[in-house]
Amino acid sequence: MAKAIAEQVEETGVIICGGGPTGTVLSALLGSMNVPNVVLEKEKDITTDPRGIALDEDGIRILQSIGIYDRIYTEIGTCTLSMIITGEMY
């Protein structure tokens, strides 16, 4: 019995809880540095509610570092020059 359980054990360097935008990008960054990781996500399907809907300069640099910024910028969205949040212009 112990041998059967031991055969099912997977070893990894990092466990990431959540496969949303942050967890997925973290997994990609760790993978690019050859750090073994596993992403655990409780949802079995892709959620349709908005997540990661805005990017700042740091977010753009991170996406560029894993080589997906150009695809996201051209296929998914474009730059917003200003936003109105709670009645204030930013």
Order of alpha helices (4+ residues) and beta strands (2+ residues): alpha-beta-alpha-beta-alpha-alpha-beta-beta
